[in-house]
Amino acid sequence: MKPLGLWYKNIDMCPNFCILYLENTELTECRICEHARYISRISKGRTLVAYRKFRYFSMTLTLQRLFISPKTTKHIAWHHLYNMVDRVMVHSFDGEAWKYFNRVHPQSSMESRNMHLGLCTDKFIPFKLFVAPYSCWSAILAVYNLAPRICMRSEFMFLSMVIPDPNSPIQNIDVYLHPLIDELKQLWLSKALTYNVSRKQNFRWR
């Protein structure tokens, strides 16, 4: 991923799904359940080894790449040009939630290149069941700006995190979503300076 200019971050977390060690990086135990952060042994590199980690993929850099390719940037404003025919709902754009958002945030809705995203999550088993009782949970962002025929294609659904655990973390999934929500809030408040190849100009999008 590094040659593509993309990156992911390993984040230490409590084995009991209580907290992520994001802001309080100096903590050595969970402030809720008091479970130790690190395994007692020391690795070969003489560094502390966390009991549990998960990987978070930055969405800002990933979404910016949609504006770099001429093949994708022309589809970003599809929802802005689309007209509902015979009041048949064929896309999220037709829904009341989207219309309500446009009424509440009229300035944001005027910029056709602003991103509308959907978040979904699902479990998959990386190993055969008889090998080990192990599961992973993925959180994926879909870009709803795109037309129905392409918005659910795999190339436009972006992996934001992988949560490995033998048990389901679904009850504490809000803990894992912390870095993603922070990044999306940052994109909303400060916007992201991005180059649009079709218009040959820099612009800021939410």
HUJO-V688469 format. One record per backbone hydrogen bond with DSSP energy under -0.5 kcal/mol. CO is the residue of the C=O (numbers start at 1). NH is the residue of the N-H. Records with the same first field share a line. If there is no record, write none. Layout:
CO: NH ; NH
This chain:
1: 4 ; 6
2: 5
7: 58
9: 11 ; 56
11: 54
12: 21
13: 52
14: 17
19: 14
20: 22
23: 25
24: 27
28: 37 ; 38
30: 34
35: 30
37: 51
41: 49
43: 46
47: 43
48: 50
49: 39
52: 13
54: 11
55: 162
56: 9
58: 62
59: 63
60: 64
61: 65
62: 65
63: 66
64: 67
65: 69
67: 197
69: 72 ; 73
70: 74
72: 75 ; 76
73: 76
75: 78
77: 80 ; 81
78: 81 ; 82
85: 88
87: 89
88: 90
91: 94
92: 95
95: 99
96: 100
97: 101
98: 102
99: 103
100: 104
101: 105
103: 106
105: 109
106: 110
107: 111
108: 111
110: 112
111: 114
115: 117
116: 144 ; 145
118: 142
120: 140
122: 138
124: 126 ; 136
128: 131 ; 132
132: 134
135: 165
136: 124
137: 163
138: 122
139: 160 ; 161
140: 120
141: 158
142: 118 ; 144
143: 146
145: 79
147: 150 ; 151
148: 152
150: 153
153: 156
154: 157
156: 143 ; 158
158: 141
160: 57
161: 139
162: 55 ; 164
163: 137
165: 135
169: 172
170: 173
172: 175 ; 176
173: 177
175: 178
176: 179
177: 181
178: 182
179: 183
180: 184
181: 185
182: 186
183: 187
184: 188
185: 189
186: 190 ; 191
187: 191
192: 194 ; 205
194: 196 ; 203
195: 197
196: 200 ; 201
201: 196
203: 194
205: 192
